[in-house]
Amino acid sequence: MLTLALSKADYLNLAYLGAAVLFIFGLKLLSSVKTAPKGNMVSALGMLVACVVTLFYVTGATAISLAWIGGAMALGAVIGLTLALKVQMTGMPQMVALLNGFGGIASLLVAIADYLRTGAFDEPIWRWDGLAATGLAVLIGGVTFTGSLVAFGKLQGLKITPGRPIQFPGQKAVIALMILGCLALTGVLIAEPESAWAVWAIVGVSMLLGILLVVGIGGADMPVVISLLNSYSGIAASMAGFVLGNQALIITGALVGASGIILTQIMCKAMNRSLLNVLFGGVGATGGSPSAGPGGGQTQQRVRDMTAEDVAIQLEAAGLVIIVPGYGMAVAQAQHAVAELGELLESRGIAVRYAIHPVAGRMPGHMNVLLAEANVPYEALLDLEQVNPEFEQAGVALVIGANDVTNPAARHDTGSPIYGMPILDVDKARSVVVIKRSMRSGFAGVENELYFMPNCGMLFGDAKAMTQALVNAVEDM
């Protein structure tokens, strides 16, 4: 009889394989709002399996005291729980940006620690592939960390990192030279493994590189940036896995890296732009021309100002109302008022749909998450391809805080930075109502032609207050 003897390392790798399967299954469940909570639990179980078996496997001279590990885990759990309870849903883009940065700096520190540990154990000869992985983990981890901090600052509206892109002559050349320099330093590390100075040089250059890469991108492109940084954090983790020889980390990092790249591609396609144009195009570098209306400027074009009662009459007469949420809804935390309005209209026999543009908000799926929090049925959330044919049948298209994704200039104005971007065809509805604080341009820095069309009316004010006013007006009728 053939017997199969498995070593301790074999059992570890089998456990890692099981954890990887749980990660993949959990990722699949995350593709739907209904199954997302279960997907989180499945993925968390996979991480628990990976952590537990790693702790039991690590023994001997290289082991770290479980007291240190337990203390670090407890501290991290307290911080994570505090953030989960304190951070509002509207702050999730900033939170995701920070988490991406934490993942990047963790991979960087792991790679450096393993490099220094190997030297401390008097092992002057390293494998070239491990050294290459060390250099790449430090490079990508450093870029992810500082790039994520800049993205956080832009999303948070910090003065030190303005939302507009900051660019200077020769910026692309400098970035290219820095990337080549880091790769060259990685080559030095492979040729001379004891050249610790090369590792520290990569750390410094990569962190400056992360700042330069993200500071030149405008606020309108933050959904793409967040997705791309998420991919970077996964790739950095995978490189750290090669450094440690840890299969679970390699697989998990590869999954995150690949899914982030795919999502980035989807975001770019939704804007009809290439990734290079997003990174270096500088969209939003100049503000759009101010317009009439509250907070506006000197343009000769005029808009039609409406009251909540005017809009309520239109809503009552509409057989179909399509609600278009945007970043303004998120800032005002108006998602619950929007859901209340939708329920009220449906109770009166009016069909309600929600039009979701792929890049609406400040992170991928931002509007979906906010509306799901307000218990809006997921079936009512329609993406661009699904909802655009319905606008012609809509009595009212109610735009709440969305700007660039509804601008008809994207169809015909070849000089516009958003030309060619697929937009929501709200202008084709019988009537369009836009809730907006003022006539200021969106993050792309261009004026929205929609606001001056004959079938469009403006309801100026805070999105939450104005939506609640609509609820009250409809109830009064």
C-alpha positions, 0 to 999 in steps of 0.5 A: 500500500502506498502511503503519503507522508506529509511534512509540517510544511505540507500541512501549512501549504494545504491550509493556505490553499484552503484559505485561498479558496475561501478568499476567492469564494468570498470575493465572488460573493462580494459582487452582489450587495445581497451576498456581500455580508456573507462574502465578508464573513467567508473572506474573514474566515479564510484570513483567520485560517491563514493567521492561525496556521501561521502562528502554529507553524512559526517556531524556533529561533525565528519565532516572535513572542505570541504576546507581541503578536496578540498585543498588536492584534488587539491594538489593531482590532480596537483601532479598526472597531473604532473607525468602523463605528466612527467613520460615516458612510460618506467618509468611506472613500477616505477610509478606503484610501487610508486602508490601501496606504496601510497595506502598502506600508505593511508590505514595505516594512515586511520586505525590509525586516526580512532583508535585515533579519537575513543579514543579522543571521549571517547569511550574506548570500541571498537568492536573486529572485528574493532580492528582486521581490524585496526591491519591488515590494519596497518600491510598490509599497512606498508608492502606495503608502504616500500616494494613498495619503495624498488621495486621502488629503484630496478626498478630505479637502485638506488645504495641503492637498488641493483637489485640483491636479498639481503639475509642473513642466517635465513632471512625466520625465521626472516620474519616469526617471524615478521609476527607472532609478528604483529598478536600477537600485533593485538591480544593484541589490541583486548584484550586491546583496549586502548593499543595504543603502540601495534598499533605503534609497528605494524607500525614499525615492518610492515615497516621493514617487507616490506623492508625484503620481497622485498629486497631479490627478484631479478630484474627478478621477479619484474613483480610478485612483482609489481602485489603482492604489488598491491594486498596488497594495495587492501587488506589494503584498504579493511581492512580500509573499515572495520575499517570505516564501508565503503562498497565502500572501502571494495568492491573496495579493495577486487576487487583490492586485488583479481585481483592482486592475480589472476595476480600474479598467472598468472605471477608465472605460466608463470615462472613455479615457486611458489610464495614462490620461487619468494619471497624467491628463491633469483633468480639472486643472482649470476651473470651469466658467462660473454661472448664474445662480446662487454662488455663481458668477457673470455668465449671460446664460440663465437657468430656471429656478424652481421651488419644492412645490413646483417639483412636487407637482411634476413628480405627482404627474410623472409615471416614471421618476429616475433619481440620479445620485451623485457626490452632492448626495453623499456630502449632504448624507441625503441617502435616507431622505432620497430613499424616503422620497422614493418609497413615498412616490412608489406608494402613490403608484409612481415607478422609481428607478435609480441611475448609477454611473460607474464613476459617480462619487469618490470611489467605485460603487460609492452610490450603491453603498450609500443607497444600500445603507438606506435600504433601497432595493438593489433591483432598483439600482440600474447601471448606465447601460440599463437605465439610459434607454428608460430616460425617454419614458421618464416624466422626471429625472431628479439629479441629486448632486451629480454633475459631470456624469450628466453633462451633454457636452460629453457627446459633442464638445470635442474641446471638453475634457470629458468629451467621449465619456459615456454619460447618463442621458438625463436630458432626454427625460420630459423634465429634469430637476437638479438639486445643487448648492450652487452653479459651480462646476464639477471636479472636471472643471467644466460648465454643465450644459444641462442646466441651461436646457429648456426642460431643466429646472434648478432646486438650489440648496443642501441635497438633504434639506431639499429632498426632505422638502420634496417629501413634505411637498408631495405629502401635502399634495 
